[in-house]
């Protein structure tokens, strides 16, 4: 009888979202370990995070101060360490930042950009790498801060343009609404003013007067000014409360 073999180890499924996978990895590792080296798996997770990443999406992501409250400052710094380590390894220069520089730079970024997101940092480094930023054979924390500062200057301009576009669109919509209201308001007010109470003793006579006036105006038997004058007479009767008013007998 063949000896029994041990069952293979159960594979733990990876979280479906790259953010969850990255967070789980960071929480399970030490900061020095993360600062010294990165893995293909972590680089793939960061690549997933950066695919299709825009300024709008980065602006909507949780801010550093919010992550400090929900995850803790230590985890936030480790997340930035992972991002920086992957970036440093992707830059082909002989003189690179060491583990201590990466940790120090991550702490400085977390303290400086508290009201921005980690995805902003990811996008800033991605844009620098793809735009052909000149590193001149070396990469140090000052260059990282320069890259991030340039990114946030561009983002500030982008946000200003977004605000202006929204303001212009809102003003245009408001102007159209005001114009429509201005066109409709006289008709609405005239209609309200010509509402004849059901208990008015001259209600039928007044209604007949208005109907004949409208018919004559449509058939161009009277001018619009004459029609408005006859409607004004009805409004005056209703506003003055002259319940004894009887309009003259009109014929078509």
MOFEN-V635406 format. One record per residue. N is the residue number from 1. RES is the residue in three letters. PHI is phi as a letter, one per 20 degrees, with the letter a starting at -180 (none if undefined). OMEGA is omega in degrees with one decimal (none if undefined). D_CENTER is the distance of its C-alpha to the mean C-alpha in whole Angstrom. Layout:
BEGIN
n,res,phi,omega,d_center
N,RES,PHI,OMEGA,D_CENTER
N,RES,PHI,OMEGA,D_CENTER
END
This chain:
BEGIN
n,res,phi,omega,d_center
1,UNK,none,-176.6,69
2,UNK,f,-180.0,66
3,UNK,f,179.8,64
4,UNK,f,179.7,61
5,UNK,d,179.7,58
6,UNK,f,179.5,55
7,UNK,f,179.3,52
8,UNK,f,179.7,49
9,UNK,f,-179.4,46
10,UNK,f,-179.4,43
11,UNK,f,177.2,40
12,UNK,e,-178.6,37
13,UNK,f,178.5,34
14,UNK,f,175.8,31
15,UNK,g,-176.1,28
16,UNK,f,-178.9,26
17,UNK,e,-179.8,23
18,UNK,f,178.0,23
19,UNK,f,-179.6,21
20,UNK,f,179.0,24
21,UNK,f,179.7,27
22,UNK,f,-179.2,26
23,UNK,f,180.0,26
24,UNK,f,-179.8,29
25,UNK,f,-178.3,31
26,UNK,f,-178.5,30
27,UNK,f,-177.6,31
28,UNK,e,-175.2,34
29,UNK,d,176.3,35
30,UNK,e,-175.4,36
31,UNK,f,179.0,35
32,UNK,f,178.3,38
33,UNK,f,-179.4,38
34,UNK,f,-177.2,34
35,UNK,f,-176.5,35
36,UNK,f,-174.2,38
37,UNK,b,174.9,37
38,UNK,c,-178.9,34
39,UNK,c,177.0,35
40,UNK,f,-178.8,34
41,UNK,f,179.0,32
42,UNK,f,177.7,30
43,UNK,f,177.9,29
44,UNK,f,178.3,28
45,UNK,f,178.5,26
46,UNK,f,176.9,24
47,UNK,f,176.4,24
48,UNK,f,179.9,23
49,UNK,f,-175.2,20
50,UNK,e,-179.9,20
51,UNK,f,179.3,20
52,UNK,m,-178.7,17
53,UNK,f,-179.5,15
54,UNK,c,176.5,12
55,UNK,f,179.3,11
56,UNK,f,178.9,7
57,UNK,f,179.0,9
58,UNK,f,179.2,11
59,UNK,f,-179.0,9
60,UNK,e,-178.2,8
61,UNK,f,178.7,11
62,UNK,g,-179.5,14
63,UNK,e,-177.3,15
64,UNK,g,-178.9,19
65,UNK,f,176.4,20
66,UNK,f,177.1,19
67,UNK,f,176.2,20
68,UNK,g,-179.3,23
69,UNK,f,-174.0,24
70,UNK,e,-176.1,23
71,UNK,d,-175.0,25
72,UNK,o,-179.1,27
73,UNK,g,-179.0,27
74,UNK,f,179.5,30
75,UNK,f,179.4,28
76,UNK,f,178.2,25
77,UNK,f,179.3,27
78,UNK,f,176.2,29
79,UNK,f,177.5,26
80,UNK,f,175.9,25
81,UNK,f,179.1,29
82,UNK,f,-179.6,29
83,UNK,f,-178.5,26
84,UNK,f,-179.3,28
85,UNK,f,178.5,31
86,UNK,f,178.9,30
87,UNK,f,179.7,29
88,UNK,g,-179.2,32
89,UNK,f,-178.3,34
90,UNK,e,-179.4,32
91,UNK,e,-175.7,33
92,UNK,e,174.6,37
93,UNK,c,-177.1,39
94,UNK,f,-175.6,42
95,UNK,d,-175.0,41
96,UNK,d,176.8,38
97,UNK,f,175.4,37
98,UNK,e,-176.8,39
99,UNK,f,-178.9,38
100,UNK,f,178.0,38
101,UNK,f,-179.7,36
102,UNK,f,179.9,33
103,UNK,f,-179.1,33
104,UNK,f,-179.9,33
105,UNK,f,179.0,30
106,UNK,f,178.0,28
107,UNK,f,-179.9,29
108,UNK,f,177.8,29
109,UNK,f,-179.9,25
110,UNK,f,-179.1,24
111,UNK,e,-176.0,26
112,UNK,e,-173.7,24
113,UNK,d,-176.1,20
114,UNK,f,-176.7,20
115,UNK,d,172.4,16
116,UNK,c,-174.4,15
117,UNK,d,174.4,15
118,UNK,f,177.3,18
119,UNK,f,172.6,16
120,UNK,f,179.0,16
121,UNK,f,178.5,20
122,UNK,g,-178.5,20
123,UNK,f,178.7,18
124,UNK,f,-179.8,20
125,UNK,f,178.7,23
126,UNK,f,-179.7,23
127,UNK,f,179.1,22
128,UNK,f,-178.8,25
129,UNK,f,-176.7,27
130,UNK,e,-178.6,26
131,UNK,e,178.1,27
132,UNK,m,178.0,30
133,UNK,g,-177.1,30
134,UNK,e,-179.7,34
135,UNK,e,176.8,35
136,UNK,l,171.8,38
137,UNK,m,-180.0,40
138,UNK,b,176.6,38
139,UNK,c,-179.5,35
140,UNK,c,-177.8,35
141,UNK,g,-179.4,32
142,UNK,f,178.3,32
143,UNK,f,177.3,31
144,UNK,f,179.7,28
145,UNK,f,176.4,27
146,UNK,f,179.0,27
147,UNK,f,-177.9,25
148,UNK,f,179.2,23
149,UNK,f,177.5,23
150,UNK,f,178.8,23
151,UNK,g,-176.8,19
152,UNK,f,172.0,18
153,UNK,f,178.5,19
154,UNK,f,179.8,18
155,UNK,f,178.6,14
156,UNK,f,176.6,15
157,UNK,f,179.1,16
158,UNK,f,179.4,13
159,UNK,f,179.3,11
160,UNK,f,177.6,13
161,UNK,f,177.7,13
162,UNK,f,-179.8,9
163,UNK,f,179.7,10
164,UNK,f,179.5,14
165,UNK,f,179.4,12
166,UNK,f,179.8,10
167,UNK,f,179.2,13
168,UNK,f,178.6,16
169,UNK,f,178.6,14
170,UNK,f,178.9,14
171,UNK,f,178.6,18
172,UNK,f,178.4,19
173,UNK,f,179.6,18
174,UNK,f,179.8,20
175,UNK,f,177.8,23
176,UNK,f,-179.9,23
177,UNK,f,179.1,23
178,UNK,f,179.3,26
179,UNK,f,178.1,28
180,UNK,f,178.8,28
181,UNK,f,178.7,29
182,UNK,f,178.1,31
183,UNK,f,-175.6,33
184,UNK,e,-173.5,33
185,UNK,g,-179.7,34
186,UNK,g,178.9,38
187,UNK,f,179.7,38
188,UNK,f,-179.2,37
189,UNK,f,178.8,39
190,UNK,f,179.4,42
191,UNK,f,179.2,41
192,UNK,f,-177.8,41
193,UNK,f,-177.3,44
194,UNK,e,174.5,46
195,UNK,f,-176.0,46
196,UNK,e,179.3,49
197,UNK,g,-178.7,50
198,UNK,f,-177.7,52
199,UNK,e,-178.3,55
200,UNK,f,-176.8,55
201,UNK,f,-179.4,59
202,UNK,d,-173.5,58
203,UNK,g,-176.6,55
204,UNK,f,179.0,57
205,UNK,f,179.1,58
206,UNK,f,178.1,55
207,UNK,f,179.1,53
208,UNK,f,179.1,56
209,UNK,g,-179.3,56
210,UNK,f,-179.7,52
211,UNK,f,-179.9,52
212,UNK,f,178.1,55
213,UNK,g,180.0,53
214,UNK,f,-179.6,50
215,UNK,f,179.2,53
216,UNK,f,178.7,55
217,UNK,f,179.9,52
218,UNK,f,-179.3,51
219,UNK,e,177.1,54
220,UNK,m,174.0,54
221,UNK,e,173.5,57
222,UNK,c,-179.5,56
223,UNK,e,175.2,53
224,UNK,g,179.2,50
225,UNK,f,177.7,51
226,UNK,f,178.5,54
227,UNK,f,179.5,52
228,UNK,f,178.6,49
229,UNK,f,178.9,52
230,UNK,f,176.6,54
231,UNK,f,178.1,50
232,UNK,f,177.6,50
233,UNK,f,178.8,54
234,UNK,f,178.9,52
235,UNK,f,180.0,50
236,UNK,f,177.8,52
237,UNK,f,-177.4,54
238,UNK,f,-178.2,51
239,UNK,f,-179.0,50
240,UNK,e,178.6,54
241,UNK,m,178.4,55
242,UNK,f,-177.0,58
243,UNK,f,-179.2,59
244,UNK,e,-176.1,62
245,UNK,f,173.5,60
246,UNK,c,-179.6,62
247,UNK,f,178.4,60
248,UNK,f,179.4,63
249,UNK,f,-177.7,64
250,UNK,d,177.8,62
251,UNK,c,178.0,63
252,UNK,e,none,61
END
